[in-house]
Amino acid sequence: MTAPWITYRPELKVLDCTIRDGGLCNNHGFEDGFVRAVYQACADAGIDYMELGYKAAKKLFARDAYGAWRFCDEDDLRRIVGDNPTPLRLAAMVDAGKSDWRTDVLPKKDSVLDLIRVAFYAHQVSEAVDMIQDAFQKGYEVSANLMAVSTVQEQEIDQVLEVLAETPAHVLVVVDSYGSMYAEQIEILVKKYLKYGAATGKQVGIHAHNNQQLAFANSIEAIIHGANRIDASMMGLGRGAGNCPMELMIGFLRNPKFRIRAIYQLLQDHVLPLSRRVEWGPLVQYNITGQLNEHPRSAMAAREDAALRDQYVAFYDKLVDDRDM
């Protein structure tokens, strides 16, 4: 069956962040077979980008405590993808203040990566500008991901975007880090990002978290208002409440290049078994932090403590009391 009244934007591109964001659930301790399966599913499904992990500073993150995808060293990347003989473009995230980006981000000619995603908080924008310039000069496509935008005052958002507009970043991403935003806020931010990026032809993206079970809806809202770069993950696998589920996003988009069956095969064979060992999803504590516009770290800690896992009222009371202090 077809729905001829539904059209699609061929310029809209989808990025899979399963390994990078999902790795925050298990210290990026994915086995090679799992990472390779996600890579193959993305390629088979016609997804545009796959984010393989972080480029984190080894002086801050011990190699014996984290898996390879916290660092995305070239040897580890090529062990999975070889020279990447597919149209799938590969990405890594580089955090301001947590990476040795000057040395660890190699020149593009020496790397299988195509896209560097610069992640930063508003107070780190000066370093972010340098990081964007560095990655661009090394030959990469670059995105600017201002994190926790729901906690930033509007005037400061404008100031950050004014600065980013002058950089060679290709994409400005609206990042709902806490899963706290609603459709109206998404609309306002997407339009604001588009306005600042218009002069230099920047695209706008959306990275939604699912604390209030709105990641899919908010991603659709962003698309409606002009966002052409969409983040999603397989079965929503991501930190805490997770992200926009890839299977829902690909099912929603009407671009015939996407092939959803490969995604369902991955979910059945690999992600479902993982879900029996690793927890993520919009559980009650994540609902609460989303409603209160707070970082989910407290919810993650509660979920990891057997004595606190089911104590929703105590968790809620503590967060509210802490806010009132």
N, C-alpha and C positions, 0 to 999 in steps of 0.2 A: 504494500500500500504506500501511497505517497500523499504528502500534504502540500499541494502546489502553491498554496497561499503563503507558505513559509519559505523565505529566501535565506541566503547566507552571504557573508562577507568573505570573499576569498582572501582578503588581507589579514583576517583574524588568525592568530597563531596560538597554539597551546603548548605550554611547558609542563612536563611531568617533574614534580619535586618529591617523588616517593622516597628516594634514597637519601636525599639531603635532609628534608624535614622529618621524614620517618625515622631517620637515624638518631634523632633527638630522643626517641623512645628507648633505644638500646645501645647508646654510645657508639652508634655507627658500626655495630658489630655484625653486619650482614655477611653471610657466607657468599663466596664468589658466585655460586650457582644461582642464588637469589638475585643478585645484582645483574648477572648476565641474562636471567629470565626477564627482568623488567626492561632491560635494554632491548632485547629481542621483541618483546611485546610492543614497546613504543615504536620501534621500526616497522613492525608488521601492521600496526594500527594506523600508521600515517601521522603520528604525533610529530610536532615540529622540533621540539627541544626536549632534552632530558638533562636534568640537573643531578650530577653524580655525587655531590657532597660539598664540603667546605675546603678551603685552603687555610687551615688554622695553624697558628704558630706552635711549633713543637716545644718551645720553651714554656708555653702555657698549658698545653694539652699533651700529656705523656703518651707516647706511642703504645705502651703496655696497658694503658687504661682505655684506649679508644681504638676503634677499628680504622681500617685504611681510608674510609670515606670521610673521615674528619679532616684528612690531609690532601687527598687527591694527588698524590705523587704520580709523576708521569708513568713510572713502571707499573703501578697498580692500575691506572686507567687503561693502559695498553694491554694488560693481562686480560681485561674484560672485553675491550672493543677492538683490539688490534689497531689498525689505521682507520677504523670506522668507515667501512666501505658502503655506507648507507646514506640516504638524504637526511637522516636524523642529526640535528646539530646538538653538540654537547656543551654543558655549562657547569660552572662551579661558583659557589658563593664565597666572597671574601669579606670578612667582618672588619670594620674599622676598630682599631684598638686590640684586635685579637689575631692579627695575621702579620706575617713578614712579607707583605705584598711586593716590596721592591725586589726581593730575591726569589720568592717562591712562585710568583706568577711569571712563567717563562715567556720569552718571545713567542708569538703565535706560530712561527715557523718551526718551533721545537716542541709544540704541544698539539695533542689531538683535540683540545678544547676549542670552542668557537666563541663562547659567550662568557664574560665575567660579570657576575652580579655583585655589585658593591652595596653592602648592607651597613646601615649606620643610623644612629639616633641624631636628633636635631642638633644637639650640642657638638656633634662630631663632623659637621658639614665641611669644615675646612680640610680635615684629613680626607674626607670622601671625595672632594674635588681633586685632590692630588692623586688619589687612587684611580679615579675615573680617567684622568689624563694619562696616567701611567699605563693602564690597561689598553686604552685607545692607541697610544703611541706604539705599544707592542703588537698591535694588529688585530685586537679583538673587537667584536661587538660588545657593548657595555650597557648594563642597566643600572639605574640608581634606585635603591630600595630604602626609602625613609621609613624606619620601623616605628611601631607604636604610635602611628599618626593620630590615633584617637585621644592621646594624652597631650597633644601639642596644641597650643593656642593658635587661633587662626592667623593672627599677625605673624607669628613665627613660621607657620607653614608657608605663608606668602614670601617671607624673607628667604627661606631655604629654597623654594622653587625658583625664585628670582636668580639665585646663585646657580642652581643646577641648569637653568635654561641657557647659561653661558658656557656650559661644559660640552664636550663631545659625546655625552651619554646618548644612546639611541632610544632608550625607553625610560620613562618615569613610572614607578610602580606604586600604586595605592596599597599599603600594607596594613591590614586589620589584624595586628599581632595578637590582640587580646580577644578577638571574636566578639567585640562589643558593639559593633556598628549596625545600623539599620539602613534600609534602602534609601531614605532621604539623605543620610550622611554620605553614602556611597555616591549618589547623584551629584551632590555638591562638590565632593572631592574630585571625582573624575572630570567634571567640567572645569574645575580650577586647574588641575594638572594639564588638561588639554590646552587651556588658555596660555599657560606659561610655556608649554612645549611647542606651540603652533609655529612660532617665528622660525624655529630651526628644524621643523619637521619631526619632532620627537613623537614616538608612539606612547600610549599610556597603557599600563597593565594593572591587574588586580591580583592580589594574594590574600585570600580570605581564610580565616579560621572558623571552626564550626562550633564554638562554645554555646551558641544559642540556636544551633541547627539552621543557620542562615547562610552558610558559606556558598552553597549552590545558588540560592536566591540572590545573594548579593553579587555573585559573579555574573549572573544574568543581568542584573540591574546595571552593572558596570558596562557590559556589552551594549545594552540598549543606549547608553549615553556616550558611546564612542570608544570604549577601551578595546584594543585589538590584541592585547597580550594577556593570556589567561593562564593562571597557575592552577593545577589540580594534581591529585595524587591517587594512586590505585587504592580503591576502597577507602579513600579519605585518610590513608596512613600518614600521620604527622604528629608533631609534638602535642601532647595533651588531648584536646578534643579533636585534633586532626584538621584536615583541609577539605576543600571542595572535592568530592569524589569524581575521579576521572570518568568512571563509567556513566555517571549522570551527565557530565559535561559533553562527552562525545555523543551520547544519546540525544542530547538537546540540539547540538549543532547539526546543520543539514549539509555540510560540505561533503560531497561524495568521496573525497580523498580519504576520509576517516573510515576505518574498518573496526567495528566494536567487538567482533567475535574474539579477536586476539586478546582483548582486555579481559573478557569473561574467562578465557582459558587461563590467563595468569592468575586471576582471583581464585579460581577453583584449585589450581595446582600448587600455588605458592603463597598467596596472601592469606587465604583462609587458614591454612596450617599455621602461619606465623601468628595469626590473631589468637590462637590458643595458648601462645607463650608470651606474647607481648600485648600490653593493653593500650588502647587508644579509643577515642570516640567521645561524643558529647554527654559524658556522665555528669551527675548532679553537681559535683564540686566545680566542674568546668562551666556549667550553666551559671553558677553563682559568681565566679570571677568574671565571666563575660558580662553579666548584668551590672556588676560593680566597676567595670572597666579597669580591671587589675590584671597584672601579669599572672599567668596560670601556675607559677612555680609553687605557690602554696597549695594549690589543688593537686599538683603532681606529688608533692610530699605527702599529702593526706592519703592519696591513693596507694602510695607505697608502704604505708604503715597499717598493718593488719588491725590494730586497735582503733584506728581513726577512719578506716575506709568507709564504713557505713554510718558514721556519726555526722549526718548532714547538718543538723541543727547546731551542734557545737562548732562546726566549721563556719557556718554562716554567722553565728553570734560573735565568734572571734574576729572575723573580718570586719564586721560592722563596728565592733568595739574599737578595733585598731584605727578605723577611719575617724572615729569620734574623739580620739585622744588628741 
